[in-house]
């Protein structure tokens, strides 16, 4: 038990040390500072926020649709497992857990979609 706790602490220390060493310092620079004056009508200033939002929205939407499709497929698989369980209590429990976790995943995916769209719209 002592060795197990020691291994966990050493692993945690290594991960914490590596993340603090490898994380580069980032500074906030306003790259669109020129968009505040007379150049605000240029194409770069007009499309600066839209050019970032659209690809991010598209990628996240695609990933969330994929998660939703996988969750629906797993609901169907869980239903089939429930039907084919033949009254075996362990198989029934496993099938119910599959359906439950799939529904939870589907709800999380829908909430993530709403949160991402809200966050992207704010920026």
N, C-alpha and C positions, 0 to 999 in steps of 0.2 A: 504494500500500500504506500509505503514511504517512497519507494522508487517511482511509482505511478504519479504521485503528486509532484515529485521532483521533475519528472519528464514533462508534465504539463506546464510547470512554472518556467522551465528552460525554453520550451517551445513558445510560450507566450512572450517571454523576454526577447527571443530571436525575432519573432514576427514584429513586435513593437520596435525593436532596434532597426530592422530592415526598412520598415515603412518610414521611420523618421529620417533615415539616411538617404533613401531613394526618392523621397518626395521633393520635387524641385520647388523652389520658391516662385510664387506667381504674383505678379503685380497687376493691379487694375489700371489699364491704360485706355483712355477714350480714343479709339481709332477713328471715330466719326466726329471728332471735334470740329472739323471743317464744315460740318453740316448745319452749324448753328447760324451762320450768317448769310452772305449773299449767295453761297454755293448750295444752299438748301434745296434748290430745285434740280440739282444734277441727278443723273441716273443712279449713281452710287448711293446718294443719300435717300432717294425714293425707295430703292429696292433693298436697302441694307437689312431691315428687319424681316421682310418677306423672304429674302433669299436664305435666311437661316431657319425661319419657322417652317417653311414648306418641307424641306428634306427631313427635318426632325419629326414633324408630324407624320409624314409618309412612312418613315422607318418604324416609328412606335406603333402606328396604326396597323401596319403589316404584322408586327410581332404579336400585338394583342389579338388580332384576328386569328393568327395561328394558335395561340394559347386557347382561344375560345373554341376553335374547331377540335383541338385535342381534348378539351374538357367534355364537349358533347359526345365525342367518340367514346371516351371513357365512361360516360353515363350509360351509353348503349351497351358497352362491354359489361359493366356492372349489372345492368338489367338482365342480360343474357346469362351471366353467371348465377344470378339469383333464380332465374327460371330453371336452370340446369343443375341446381344444387341437390335435388332429390331429397330434401328434408334434412340434410347433414348440417348440424348447427354451426360448425366451424366454417363451412362454405357459405352459409347464409350470412354469417357475421362479416366474412371477408367481402362478399358482394355488397352488403349494405355500406361497409366502410368505403368501398370503391365509389359508390354512387355519392355518398356524403362528401368525400374529399373532392370529387369532380365538381359537385355543385358549389362547394366553397371556392374552388379554383375559378369557376366561371364568374362567381360574384366578385372575387378579387380582380379578375381581368376587366370586368365592366367598371368597377370603381377606379382602377388604374387608368383606364381610357378616359374617364371623366376628369380625373385629377390632372392628367397630362394635357388634355385639351384646355383646361382652365389655366394651367401654368404657362403654356405656350402663348395663350391669348393675352396674358398679363405682360409678357415681354414683347 
